Amino acid sequence: MNSEATGLLGDSGVPKVYPSRWWMAVCLSFMTAVQSAVWLTFGPISDAATSFYNMDNVTIDPMGAYGPIGYLLFTIPVVWMMENVGLRKTMILTGALPMALGTAIRCFATGPDRVYLLHIGQFLNGITGVIGCISPAQLSQLWFPTNERATSTAITTLFNSFGSSIGFIAFPLQVGDGSGMMHMMYTWAALAGASLIAMCIYFPDAPPSPPSRSAAATKTLPFLVTLRQLFGCRDFWLLALACGIPNGFNGGMQTLISVVLTAAPWNYTDEVSFSAAASVLQSAAWLGMIASLIGVAAGFAIGPIADRMQRWWKAILIGLLTITAVSSLFFALIVFRIIPSGQPWMIFITYIPLCPALQAPMPPFIEFAADVAYPVQAGTTDGGIQFTYKFGTFIFQCIGFNPRVLNQNPAIIVWLLPASVVVSVLLLTLVRGDRARRHLDAPEEPSVVN
């Protein structure tokens, strides 16, 4: 370790960790959960929303595209700001504040003549999605020791999916036939405001002393130099594409699963009922929520495991993606009735494994990419991965929201998912895995500051 890094670690030269790191993780997790739920708003309640605002699906469904659009437009400015201005100001100015403003603006969309306010609110919320997605790895690098990074990244990354999971059920329950539309808007505006207040109270840029040698040694390079290093890292882009393409397509699928399954011959509904198992099996909302929650649980479980099995990340990723490929293929075959089945439970048992098998690899993917691209800052590498993720979602939604696809056979889009996973596995086999950051950090035992 170089002398400058030793100086940053203090007289003992030992990395230190602080209990406040968990508050940081909670604040970020809460913000990303709310942002993700707000992004999903109109997917699970498409019927009620089209009735309340007097629109058709072709008009209201594309609001989900503001998430990836915001990311494609603002990734580079937000990454620059995080590296040069600091985590606190970036998180508030490009994260919690736009989300609070966007959800507040939606509260004034009280009828069909004010639909434009929904577009403004969803766009502002889409901006928040940028820092919410790219900051988990940076937070882990700045605040958490080496043996907790994957766990921290798992928590802060997967709460994004947790938010959308809750939205699948919360929105239909709140809105009902449309009479609860404004009550739902007020509720989520209040949650967004709480996130902003929490970050303003306490969310410093970094701890007094770094938690690892790599955190101490990392320098803020000129931004163009950082981008040049990142674009020249072959293994990073293989990992970014292998992670981003299938996860992006799955994200797009979540916004369209209701459209696919409410069409003939499956005739699912958007209704949420607790009355019988049959109603659960026939509900696109229940399907989306259960799949996402199992995916979140799998991701939380894989984080600590990945921290202890860092040498085997590539094998773990290939194994999980292989499961995804098989499950997504069977799902497509059943949706198209190539495998004959008129039973809704067949949809459940083939679709539900997709989210765990795709979301569980996210933390090791993000940390693996930060390792191979070091000394590029972790927030920048996370930004690259999330850019491919949102680009994948955008491409999927461009295809799925095409009026010709929506009006003729929306189910055709399910074939995109197994194809993307096969491509992902092939890309992973090409990764060499020279992990500079891991070599610098191992072995180290940080001291705990009470």
C-alpha beads as a LAMMPS data file, in Angstrom:
LAMMPS data file: protein, C-alpha beads

450 atoms
449 bonds

1 atom types
1 bond types

-500.0 500.0 xlo xhi
-500.0 500.0 ylo yhi
-500.0 500.0 zlo zhi

Masses

1 110.0

Atoms # bond

1 1 1 0.000 0.000 0.000
2 1 1 1.361 3.438 -0.884
3 1 1 2.337 5.997 1.748
4 1 1 -0.513 8.374 0.902
5 1 1 -3.076 5.663 1.567
6 1 1 -1.338 4.808 4.844
7 1 1 -1.589 8.437 5.918
8 1 1 -5.296 8.530 5.198
9 1 1 -5.783 5.459 7.388
10 1 1 -4.261 7.236 10.381
11 1 1 -1.347 6.445 12.690
12 1 1 -2.256 2.777 13.059
13 1 1 -2.533 2.225 9.308
14 1 1 -5.620 0.082 9.998
15 1 1 -8.925 0.720 8.176
16 1 1 -11.820 1.798 10.407
17 1 1 -15.579 1.298 10.144
18 1 1 -18.345 3.318 11.794
19 1 1 -21.857 2.279 12.922
20 1 1 -23.290 5.240 11.002
21 1 1 -22.581 3.328 7.788
22 1 1 -25.865 1.488 8.328
23 1 1 -27.810 4.760 8.557
24 1 1 -26.313 5.702 5.208
25 1 1 -27.461 2.393 3.744
26 1 1 -30.972 2.838 5.200
27 1 1 -31.336 6.363 3.752
28 1 1 -30.234 5.268 0.290
29 1 1 -32.367 2.111 0.406
30 1 1 -35.482 4.040 1.403
31 1 1 -34.997 6.577 -1.371
32 1 1 -34.471 3.924 -4.047
33 1 1 -37.487 1.923 -2.844
34 1 1 -39.792 4.954 -3.062
35 1 1 -38.355 5.997 -6.432
36 1 1 -38.825 2.539 -7.904
37 1 1 -42.413 2.311 -6.679
38 1 1 -43.245 5.745 -8.113
39 1 1 -41.673 4.745 -11.431
40 1 1 -43.929 1.671 -11.566
41 1 1 -47.088 3.570 -10.592
42 1 1 -49.200 3.071 -13.703
43 1 1 -48.171 -0.488 -14.578
44 1 1 -50.289 -2.355 -11.986
45 1 1 -53.229 0.083 -12.242
46 1 1 -53.366 0.610 -16.000
47 1 1 -57.135 -0.058 -16.204
48 1 1 -58.026 2.315 -13.344
49 1 1 -55.595 4.993 -14.578
50 1 1 -56.889 4.942 -18.157
51 1 1 -60.440 5.275 -16.834
52 1 1 -59.641 8.056 -14.328
53 1 1 -57.631 10.122 -16.819
54 1 1 -59.710 9.164 -19.879
55 1 1 -56.748 7.738 -21.832
56 1 1 -55.841 4.492 -23.525
57 1 1 -52.921 2.140 -22.733
58 1 1 -50.862 3.428 -25.659
59 1 1 -50.890 6.893 -24.013
60 1 1 -50.321 6.020 -20.348
61 1 1 -48.075 2.925 -20.488
62 1 1 -45.024 4.770 -21.921
63 1 1 -44.766 6.767 -18.671
64 1 1 -42.671 3.856 -17.442
65 1 1 -40.104 4.833 -20.067
66 1 1 -39.195 8.012 -18.156
67 1 1 -37.011 5.859 -15.889
68 1 1 -34.598 4.696 -18.588
69 1 1 -34.897 8.012 -20.472
70 1 1 -33.783 9.931 -17.375
71 1 1 -30.890 7.556 -16.968
72 1 1 -29.727 7.826 -20.568
73 1 1 -29.822 11.640 -20.371
74 1 1 -28.313 12.251 -16.938
75 1 1 -25.872 9.416 -16.184
76 1 1 -22.703 11.252 -17.184
77 1 1 -23.588 14.568 -15.422
78 1 1 -24.551 12.744 -12.212
79 1 1 -21.401 10.589 -12.243
80 1 1 -19.277 13.718 -12.752
81 1 1 -21.084 15.463 -9.901
82 1 1 -20.643 12.498 -7.538
83 1 1 -16.888 12.388 -8.209
84 1 1 -16.281 16.130 -8.005
85 1 1 -18.945 17.560 -5.665
86 1 1 -19.353 14.696 -3.222
87 1 1 -21.944 12.101 -2.312
88 1 1 -24.116 14.275 -0.024
89 1 1 -24.860 17.144 -2.401
90 1 1 -25.271 14.813 -5.349
91 1 1 -27.668 12.559 -3.459
92 1 1 -29.846 15.468 -2.347
93 1 1 -29.769 17.652 -5.470
94 1 1 -30.143 14.889 -8.073
95 1 1 -31.903 12.278 -5.927
96 1 1 -34.181 13.054 -3.016
97 1 1 -35.099 16.590 -4.149
98 1 1 -36.276 15.802 -7.732
99 1 1 -38.271 12.827 -6.424
100 1 1 -39.975 14.977 -3.764
101 1 1 -40.777 17.664 -6.338
102 1 1 -42.006 15.144 -8.901
103 1 1 -44.351 13.350 -6.524
104 1 1 -45.662 16.699 -5.229
105 1 1 -46.399 17.868 -8.785
106 1 1 -48.350 14.667 -9.458
107 1 1 -50.704 15.612 -6.618
108 1 1 -52.087 18.406 -8.810
109 1 1 -52.960 16.002 -11.669
110 1 1 -56.587 15.762 -10.598
111 1 1 -58.178 15.009 -13.961
112 1 1 -57.752 14.422 -17.708
113 1 1 -56.912 18.086 -18.392
114 1 1 -53.827 17.858 -16.146
115 1 1 -52.212 14.692 -17.430
116 1 1 -49.158 16.725 -18.457
117 1 1 -48.346 17.074 -14.729
118 1 1 -48.050 13.296 -14.504
119 1 1 -45.455 13.397 -17.270
120 1 1 -43.469 16.106 -15.466
121 1 1 -43.625 14.234 -12.172
122 1 1 -42.594 10.908 -13.702
123 1 1 -39.722 12.576 -15.561
124 1 1 -38.370 14.164 -12.361
125 1 1 -38.666 10.828 -10.602
126 1 1 -36.730 9.259 -13.465
127 1 1 -33.837 11.651 -12.750
128 1 1 -33.737 10.390 -9.162
129 1 1 -33.363 6.870 -10.493
130 1 1 -29.903 7.752 -11.814
131 1 1 -28.211 8.443 -8.466
132 1 1 -30.309 5.761 -6.802
133 1 1 -28.866 3.168 -9.154
134 1 1 -25.242 4.280 -9.420
135 1 1 -24.525 5.212 -5.787
136 1 1 -24.726 1.777 -4.024
137 1 1 -21.226 0.730 -5.105
138 1 1 -19.811 4.158 -4.237
139 1 1 -21.424 4.030 -0.797
140 1 1 -19.997 0.548 -0.237
141 1 1 -16.540 1.694 -1.306
142 1 1 -16.551 4.786 0.921
143 1 1 -18.234 3.405 4.048
144 1 1 -17.981 -0.403 4.206
145 1 1 -15.051 -2.801 4.716
146 1 1 -14.091 -5.341 2.075
147 1 1 -15.972 -8.211 3.725
148 1 1 -19.247 -6.218 3.777
149 1 1 -19.233 -4.587 0.352
150 1 1 -21.354 -7.155 -1.465
151 1 1 -23.793 -7.206 1.457
152 1 1 -24.110 -3.405 1.453
153 1 1 -24.475 -3.313 -2.319
154 1 1 -27.125 -6.047 -2.126
155 1 1 -29.185 -4.091 0.399
156 1 1 -29.016 -0.708 -1.298
157 1 1 -29.413 -2.081 -4.829
158 1 1 -32.230 -4.536 -4.186
159 1 1 -34.415 -2.141 -2.221
160 1 1 -35.045 -0.674 -5.657
161 1 1 -36.761 -3.946 -6.574
162 1 1 -38.427 -4.094 -3.167
163 1 1 -40.115 -0.770 -3.867
164 1 1 -41.544 -1.971 -7.162
165 1 1 -42.630 -5.225 -5.482
166 1 1 -44.658 -3.303 -2.921
167 1 1 -46.078 -1.150 -5.699
168 1 1 -47.562 -4.158 -7.484
169 1 1 -49.956 -4.648 -4.547
170 1 1 -50.066 -1.224 -2.854
171 1 1 -51.218 0.697 -5.921
172 1 1 -54.194 -1.546 -6.805
173 1 1 -55.234 -1.609 -3.137
174 1 1 -55.005 2.181 -2.791
175 1 1 -56.584 3.088 -6.110
176 1 1 -59.325 0.471 -6.421
177 1 1 -61.607 1.400 -9.314
178 1 1 -59.966 4.845 -9.525
179 1 1 -61.602 6.513 -6.541
180 1 1 -58.386 6.319 -4.517
181 1 1 -56.124 7.774 -7.213
182 1 1 -55.402 11.065 -5.454
183 1 1 -55.015 9.429 -2.048
184 1 1 -52.309 7.253 -3.593
185 1 1 -50.564 10.342 -5.018
186 1 1 -50.563 12.077 -1.603
187 1 1 -49.184 9.003 0.185
188 1 1 -46.171 8.621 -2.071
189 1 1 -45.469 12.348 -2.061
190 1 1 -45.270 12.178 1.744
191 1 1 -42.850 9.229 1.585
192 1 1 -40.655 11.078 -0.915
193 1 1 -40.632 14.105 1.376
194 1 1 -39.559 11.930 4.307
195 1 1 -36.620 10.644 2.253
196 1 1 -35.487 14.201 1.509
197 1 1 -35.704 15.206 5.181
198 1 1 -33.717 12.148 6.327
199 1 1 -30.859 12.896 3.929
200 1 1 -30.765 16.563 4.875
201 1 1 -30.450 15.602 8.560
202 1 1 -27.402 13.328 8.175
203 1 1 -25.732 12.077 5.023
204 1 1 -22.018 13.020 4.955
205 1 1 -19.766 12.474 1.963
206 1 1 -17.464 9.964 3.669
207 1 1 -16.442 8.692 7.126
208 1 1 -13.571 10.330 9.037
209 1 1 -11.283 7.391 8.204
210 1 1 -11.506 5.028 5.181
211 1 1 -12.823 1.461 5.732
212 1 1 -10.334 -0.203 3.361
213 1 1 -6.976 0.227 1.668
214 1 1 -8.570 0.687 -1.762
215 1 1 -10.860 3.415 -0.398
216 1 1 -7.824 5.196 1.057
217 1 1 -5.793 4.856 -2.144
218 1 1 -8.548 5.948 -4.568
219 1 1 -7.955 9.367 -6.103
220 1 1 -10.367 11.598 -7.995
221 1 1 -8.936 11.623 -11.496
222 1 1 -9.863 14.142 -14.227
223 1 1 -13.231 13.006 -15.525
224 1 1 -12.090 12.466 -19.105
225 1 1 -9.198 10.342 -17.840
226 1 1 -11.677 8.273 -15.802
227 1 1 -13.909 7.730 -18.825
228 1 1 -10.927 6.803 -20.974
229 1 1 -9.799 4.206 -18.443
230 1 1 -13.298 2.790 -18.165
231 1 1 -13.882 2.569 -21.913
232 1 1 -10.556 0.802 -22.285
233 1 1 -11.341 -1.921 -19.713
234 1 1 -12.467 -4.986 -21.693
235 1 1 -13.560 -7.088 -18.718
236 1 1 -15.647 -4.262 -17.311
237 1 1 -17.737 -3.939 -20.461
238 1 1 -18.193 -7.682 -20.737
239 1 1 -19.562 -7.667 -17.174
240 1 1 -21.655 -4.538 -17.745
241 1 1 -23.326 -5.978 -20.839
242 1 1 -23.753 -9.429 -19.275
243 1 1 -25.508 -7.827 -16.300
244 1 1 -27.346 -4.966 -17.960
245 1 1 -28.950 -6.598 -20.984
246 1 1 -30.961 -9.394 -19.281
247 1 1 -31.766 -7.327 -16.185
248 1 1 -32.857 -4.427 -18.376
249 1 1 -35.101 -6.698 -20.412
250 1 1 -36.546 -8.152 -17.207
251 1 1 -37.202 -4.637 -15.898
252 1 1 -39.085 -3.887 -19.087
253 1 1 -40.996 -7.140 -18.722
254 1 1 -42.170 -6.108 -15.240
255 1 1 -43.781 -2.972 -16.649
256 1 1 -45.515 -5.010 -19.361
257 1 1 -46.370 -8.289 -17.597
258 1 1 -49.908 -7.055 -16.962
259 1 1 -50.371 -6.211 -20.664
260 1 1 -49.075 -9.649 -21.732
261 1 1 -51.156 -11.725 -19.345
262 1 1 -54.411 -9.748 -19.354
263 1 1 -54.694 -10.416 -23.089
264 1 1 -56.208 -13.613 -24.455
265 1 1 -55.871 -16.517 -23.946
266 1 1 -54.726 -16.070 -20.318
267 1 1 -57.122 -13.281 -19.343
268 1 1 -55.363 -12.338 -16.112
269 1 1 -56.643 -9.325 -14.160
270 1 1 -55.043 -6.331 -12.430
271 1 1 -57.195 -6.924 -9.358
272 1 1 -55.749 -7.699 -5.930
273 1 1 -57.814 -10.158 -3.926
274 1 1 -57.093 -12.117 -0.755
275 1 1 -60.223 -14.247 -1.023
276 1 1 -58.929 -17.415 -2.692
277 1 1 -55.819 -19.030 -4.094
278 1 1 -57.393 -19.101 -7.547
279 1 1 -57.731 -15.307 -7.601
280 1 1 -54.069 -14.962 -6.644
281 1 1 -52.988 -17.309 -9.428
282 1 1 -55.043 -15.311 -11.943
283 1 1 -53.670 -11.895 -10.909
284 1 1 -50.834 -10.190 -12.787
285 1 1 -50.318 -7.910 -9.758
286 1 1 -49.755 -10.851 -7.413
287 1 1 -47.456 -12.511 -9.936
288 1 1 -45.302 -9.388 -10.267
289 1 1 -45.109 -8.781 -6.521
290 1 1 -44.306 -12.372 -5.519
291 1 1 -41.647 -12.721 -8.213
292 1 1 -39.995 -9.426 -7.241
293 1 1 -40.061 -10.129 -3.485
294 1 1 -38.497 -13.570 -3.950
295 1 1 -35.890 -11.918 -6.148
296 1 1 -35.123 -9.356 -3.433
297 1 1 -34.856 -12.092 -0.782
298 1 1 -32.499 -14.081 -3.013
299 1 1 -30.351 -10.988 -3.561
300 1 1 -30.156 -10.273 0.183
301 1 1 -29.090 -13.892 0.754
302 1 1 -26.450 -13.895 -1.969
303 1 1 -24.742 -10.709 -0.675
304 1 1 -23.135 -12.232 2.451
305 1 1 -22.397 -15.445 0.529
306 1 1 -20.652 -13.458 -2.198
307 1 1 -18.564 -11.655 0.444
308 1 1 -17.248 -15.048 1.578
309 1 1 -16.818 -16.611 -1.873
310 1 1 -15.189 -13.823 -3.837
311 1 1 -12.947 -16.194 -5.777
312 1 1 -15.990 -17.960 -7.245
313 1 1 -18.017 -14.998 -8.457
314 1 1 -17.734 -15.865 -12.146
315 1 1 -18.923 -19.448 -11.612
316 1 1 -21.783 -18.292 -9.373
317 1 1 -22.936 -15.768 -11.969
318 1 1 -22.866 -18.279 -14.821
319 1 1 -24.807 -20.813 -12.738
320 1 1 -27.555 -18.337 -11.779
321 1 1 -27.904 -17.076 -15.341
322 1 1 -28.173 -20.619 -16.662
323 1 1 -31.140 -21.168 -14.326
324 1 1 -32.633 -17.935 -15.677
325 1 1 -32.219 -19.074 -19.290
326 1 1 -34.055 -22.344 -18.651
327 1 1 -36.848 -20.702 -16.656
328 1 1 -37.409 -17.873 -19.149
329 1 1 -37.496 -20.338 -22.052
330 1 1 -40.168 -22.453 -20.352
331 1 1 -42.127 -19.285 -19.529
332 1 1 -42.128 -18.268 -23.198
333 1 1 -43.105 -21.760 -24.337
334 1 1 -46.067 -21.812 -21.936
335 1 1 -47.245 -18.274 -22.766
336 1 1 -47.355 -19.266 -26.440
337 1 1 -48.831 -22.672 -25.547
338 1 1 -46.084 -24.514 -27.373
339 1 1 -46.087 -26.472 -24.128
340 1 1 -49.850 -27.045 -23.746
341 1 1 -51.182 -25.775 -20.442
342 1 1 -54.316 -23.969 -19.451
343 1 1 -53.291 -23.791 -15.799
344 1 1 -52.291 -20.396 -14.310
345 1 1 -49.991 -22.084 -11.799
346 1 1 -47.721 -23.041 -14.721
347 1 1 -47.175 -19.330 -15.379
348 1 1 -46.294 -18.833 -11.706
349 1 1 -43.753 -21.638 -11.428
350 1 1 -41.929 -20.599 -14.610
351 1 1 -42.004 -16.793 -14.225
352 1 1 -41.288 -16.524 -10.501
353 1 1 -37.750 -18.065 -10.685
354 1 1 -36.746 -15.399 -13.226
355 1 1 -36.479 -12.550 -10.733
356 1 1 -34.389 -14.413 -8.115
357 1 1 -32.039 -15.786 -10.752
358 1 1 -31.568 -12.331 -12.307
359 1 1 -31.610 -10.089 -9.222
360 1 1 -29.435 -12.259 -6.977
361 1 1 -26.351 -11.803 -9.220
362 1 1 -26.603 -7.999 -9.183
363 1 1 -24.424 -7.370 -6.069
364 1 1 -21.520 -9.614 -7.189
365 1 1 -21.841 -8.234 -10.735
366 1 1 -21.469 -4.656 -9.458
367 1 1 -18.600 -5.433 -7.079
368 1 1 -16.851 -7.657 -9.648
369 1 1 -16.971 -4.784 -12.158
370 1 1 -15.562 -2.337 -9.571
371 1 1 -12.703 -4.774 -8.885
372 1 1 -11.672 -5.203 -12.532
373 1 1 -11.962 -1.472 -13.369
374 1 1 -10.063 -0.165 -10.291
375 1 1 -8.743 2.578 -9.800
376 1 1 -11.841 3.966 -11.521
377 1 1 -14.227 4.911 -8.701
378 1 1 -16.941 2.419 -7.850
379 1 1 -19.730 4.920 -8.497
380 1 1 -18.500 5.382 -12.054
381 1 1 -18.348 1.642 -12.724
382 1 1 -21.803 1.206 -11.207
383 1 1 -22.971 3.984 -13.512
384 1 1 -21.667 2.068 -16.517
385 1 1 -23.481 -1.103 -15.468
386 1 1 -26.703 0.719 -14.740
387 1 1 -26.477 2.540 -18.068
388 1 1 -26.535 -0.801 -19.896
389 1 1 -29.374 -1.901 -17.593
390 1 1 -31.532 1.134 -18.408
391 1 1 -30.615 0.956 -22.079
392 1 1 -31.838 -2.647 -22.096
393 1 1 -35.089 -1.581 -20.404
394 1 1 -35.509 1.250 -22.912
395 1 1 -35.021 -1.057 -25.917
396 1 1 -37.434 -3.610 -24.457
397 1 1 -40.068 -0.934 -23.822
398 1 1 -39.631 0.561 -27.290
399 1 1 -40.492 -2.850 -28.710
400 1 1 -43.215 -3.652 -26.177
401 1 1 -44.925 -0.237 -26.317
402 1 1 -45.015 -0.273 -30.107
403 1 1 -48.735 0.131 -30.965
404 1 1 -48.521 -2.695 -33.499
405 1 1 -47.183 -5.066 -30.834
406 1 1 -49.667 -3.877 -28.184
407 1 1 -52.647 -4.197 -30.468
408 1 1 -51.756 -7.451 -32.230
409 1 1 -49.767 -9.823 -30.000
410 1 1 -47.990 -8.313 -26.970
411 1 1 -46.944 -11.786 -25.782
412 1 1 -44.286 -11.961 -28.502
413 1 1 -41.946 -9.872 -26.331
414 1 1 -41.445 -12.783 -23.880
415 1 1 -38.965 -14.325 -26.344
416 1 1 -36.575 -11.415 -25.822
417 1 1 -35.760 -12.501 -22.262
418 1 1 -34.305 -16.010 -22.876
419 1 1 -32.382 -14.661 -25.867
420 1 1 -30.806 -11.916 -23.733
421 1 1 -29.796 -14.371 -20.988
422 1 1 -28.046 -16.683 -23.453
423 1 1 -26.060 -13.694 -24.735
424 1 1 -25.190 -12.798 -21.131
425 1 1 -23.783 -16.256 -20.362
426 1 1 -21.646 -16.177 -23.508
427 1 1 -20.232 -12.766 -22.530
428 1 1 -19.389 -13.982 -19.016
429 1 1 -17.320 -16.862 -20.326
430 1 1 -15.001 -14.298 -21.953
431 1 1 -14.228 -12.434 -18.691
432 1 1 -10.624 -12.990 -17.539
433 1 1 -11.198 -11.500 -14.091
434 1 1 -8.004 -9.580 -13.208
435 1 1 -9.340 -7.932 -10.030
436 1 1 -6.919 -5.167 -9.006
437 1 1 -9.018 -3.804 -6.133
438 1 1 -9.364 -7.188 -4.456
439 1 1 -5.619 -7.773 -4.632
440 1 1 -4.985 -4.418 -2.936
441 1 1 -7.462 -5.018 -0.111
442 1 1 -6.699 -8.635 0.799
443 1 1 -6.012 -9.440 3.519
444 1 1 -7.198 -6.706 5.890
445 1 1 -9.048 -6.550 9.211
446 1 1 -10.693 -3.171 9.878
447 1 1 -11.182 -1.900 13.413
448 1 1 -14.675 -0.954 14.554
449 1 1 -15.271 2.564 15.865
450 1 1 -18.009 2.691 18.507

Bonds

1 1 1 2
2 1 2 3
3 1 3 4
4 1 4 5
5 1 5 6
6 1 6 7
7 1 7 8
8 1 8 9
9 1 9 10
10 1 10 11
11 1 11 12
12 1 12 13
13 1 13 14
14 1 14 15
15 1 15 16
16 1 16 17
17 1 17 18
18 1 18 19
19 1 19 20
20 1 20 21
21 1 21 22
22 1 22 23
23 1 23 24
24 1 24 25
25 1 25 26
26 1 26 27
27 1 27 28
28 1 28 29
29 1 29 30
30 1 30 31
31 1 31 32
32 1 32 33
33 1 33 34
34 1 34 35
35 1 35 36
36 1 36 37
37 1 37 38
38 1 38 39
39 1 39 40
40 1 40 41
41 1 41 42
42 1 42 43
43 1 43 44
44 1 44 45
45 1 45 46
46 1 46 47
47 1 47 48
48 1 48 49
49 1 49 50
50 1 50 51
51 1 51 52
52 1 52 53
53 1 53 54
54 1 54 55
55 1 55 56
56 1 56 57
57 1 57 58
58 1 58 59
59 1 59 60
60 1 60 61
61 1 61 62
62 1 62 63
63 1 63 64
64 1 64 65
65 1 65 66
66 1 66 67
67 1 67 68
68 1 68 69
69 1 69 70
70 1 70 71
71 1 71 72
72 1 72 73
73 1 73 74
74 1 74 75
75 1 75 76
76 1 76 77
77 1 77 78
78 1 78 79
79 1 79 80
80 1 80 81
81 1 81 82
82 1 82 83
83 1 83 84
84 1 84 85
85 1 85 86
86 1 86 87
87 1 87 88
88 1 88 89
89 1 89 90
90 1 90 91
91 1 91 92
92 1 92 93
93 1 93 94
94 1 94 95
95 1 95 96
96 1 96 97
97 1 97 98
98 1 98 99
99 1 99 100
100 1 100 101
101 1 101 102
102 1 102 103
103 1 103 104
104 1 104 105
105 1 105 106
106 1 106 107
107 1 107 108
108 1 108 109
109 1 109 110
110 1 110 111
111 1 111 112
112 1 112 113
113 1 113 114
114 1 114 115
115 1 115 116
116 1 116 117
117 1 117 118
118 1 118 119
119 1 119 120
120 1 120 121
121 1 121 122
122 1 122 123
123 1 123 124
124 1 124 125
125 1 125 126
126 1 126 127
127 1 127 128
128 1 128 129
129 1 129 130
130 1 130 131
131 1 131 132
132 1 132 133
133 1 133 134
134 1 134 135
135 1 135 136
136 1 136 137
137 1 137 138
138 1 138 139
139 1 139 140
140 1 140 141
141 1 141 142
142 1 142 143
143 1 143 144
144 1 144 145
145 1 145 146
146 1 146 147
147 1 147 148
148 1 148 149
149 1 149 150
150 1 150 151
151 1 151 152
152 1 152 153
153 1 153 154
154 1 154 155
155 1 155 156
156 1 156 157
157 1 157 158
158 1 158 159
159 1 159 160
160 1 160 161
161 1 161 162
162 1 162 163
163 1 163 164
164 1 164 165
165 1 165 166
166 1 166 167
167 1 167 168
168 1 168 169
169 1 169 170
170 1 170 171
171 1 171 172
172 1 172 173
173 1 173 174
174 1 174 175
175 1 175 176
176 1 176 177
177 1 177 178
178 1 178 179
179 1 179 180
180 1 180 181
181 1 181 182
182 1 182 183
183 1 183 184
184 1 184 185
185 1 185 186
186 1 186 187
187 1 187 188
188 1 188 189
189 1 189 190
190 1 190 191
191 1 191 192
192 1 192 193
193 1 193 194
194 1 194 195
195 1 195 196
196 1 196 197
197 1 197 198
198 1 198 199
199 1 199 200
200 1 200 201
201 1 201 202
202 1 202 203
203 1 203 204
204 1 204 205
205 1 205 206
206 1 206 207
207 1 207 208
208 1 208 209
209 1 209 210
210 1 210 211
211 1 211 212
212 1 212 213
213 1 213 214
214 1 214 215
215 1 215 216
216 1 216 217
217 1 217 218
218 1 218 219
219 1 219 220
220 1 220 221
221 1 221 222
222 1 222 223
223 1 223 224
224 1 224 225
225 1 225 226
226 1 226 227
227 1 227 228
228 1 228 229
229 1 229 230
230 1 230 231
231 1 231 232
232 1 232 233
233 1 233 234
234 1 234 235
235 1 235 236
236 1 236 237
237 1 237 238
238 1 238 239
239 1 239 240
240 1 240 241
241 1 241 242
242 1 242 243
243 1 243 244
244 1 244 245
245 1 245 246
246 1 246 247
247 1 247 248
248 1 248 249
249 1 249 250
250 1 250 251
251 1 251 252
252 1 252 253
253 1 253 254
254 1 254 255
255 1 255 256
256 1 256 257
257 1 257 258
258 1 258 259
259 1 259 260
260 1 260 261
261 1 261 262
262 1 262 263
263 1 263 264
264 1 264 265
265 1 265 266
266 1 266 267
267 1 267 268
268 1 268 269
269 1 269 270
270 1 270 271
271 1 271 272
272 1 272 273
273 1 273 274
274 1 274 275
275 1 275 276
276 1 276 277
277 1 277 278
278 1 278 279
279 1 279 280
280 1 280 281
281 1 281 282
282 1 282 283
283 1 283 284
284 1 284 285
285 1 285 286
286 1 286 287
287 1 287 288
288 1 288 289
289 1 289 290
290 1 290 291
291 1 291 292
292 1 292 293
293 1 293 294
294 1 294 295
295 1 295 296
296 1 296 297
297 1 297 298
298 1 298 299
299 1 299 300
300 1 300 301
301 1 301 302
302 1 302 303
303 1 303 304
304 1 304 305
305 1 305 306
306 1 306 307
307 1 307 308
308 1 308 309
309 1 309 310
310 1 310 311
311 1 311 312
312 1 312 313
313 1 313 314
314 1 314 315
315 1 315 316
316 1 316 317
317 1 317 318
318 1 318 319
319 1 319 320
320 1 320 321
321 1 321 322
322 1 322 323
323 1 323 324
324 1 324 325
325 1 325 326
326 1 326 327
327 1 327 328
328 1 328 329
329 1 329 330
330 1 330 331
331 1 331 332
332 1 332 333
333 1 333 334
334 1 334 335
335 1 335 336
336 1 336 337
337 1 337 338
338 1 338 339
339 1 339 340
340 1 340 341
341 1 341 342
342 1 342 343
343 1 343 344
344 1 344 345
345 1 345 346
346 1 346 347
347 1 347 348
348 1 348 349
349 1 349 350
350 1 350 351
351 1 351 352
352 1 352 353
353 1 353 354
354 1 354 355
355 1 355 356
356 1 356 357
357 1 357 358
358 1 358 359
359 1 359 360
360 1 360 361
361 1 361 362
362 1 362 363
363 1 363 364
364 1 364 365
365 1 365 366
366 1 366 367
367 1 367 368
368 1 368 369
369 1 369 370
370 1 370 371
371 1 371 372
372 1 372 373
373 1 373 374
374 1 374 375
375 1 375 376
376 1 376 377
377 1 377 378
378 1 378 379
379 1 379 380
380 1 380 381
381 1 381 382
382 1 382 383
383 1 383 384
384 1 384 385
385 1 385 386
386 1 386 387
387 1 387 388
388 1 388 389
389 1 389 390
390 1 390 391
391 1 391 392
392 1 392 393
393 1 393 394
394 1 394 395
395 1 395 396
396 1 396 397
397 1 397 398
398 1 398 399
399 1 399 400
400 1 400 401
401 1 401 402
402 1 402 403
403 1 403 404
404 1 404 405
405 1 405 406
406 1 406 407
407 1 407 408
408 1 408 409
409 1 409 410
410 1 410 411
411 1 411 412
412 1 412 413
413 1 413 414
414 1 414 415
415 1 415 416
416 1 416 417
417 1 417 418
418 1 418 419
419 1 419 420
420 1 420 421
421 1 421 422
422 1 422 423
423 1 423 424
424 1 424 425
425 1 425 426
426 1 426 427
427 1 427 428
428 1 428 429
429 1 429 430
430 1 430 431
431 1 431 432
432 1 432 433
433 1 433 434
434 1 434 435
435 1 435 436
436 1 436 437
437 1 437 438
438 1 438 439
439 1 439 440
440 1 440 441
441 1 441 442
442 1 442 443
443 1 443 444
444 1 444 445
445 1 445 446
446 1 446 447
447 1 447 448
448 1 448 449
449 1 449 450
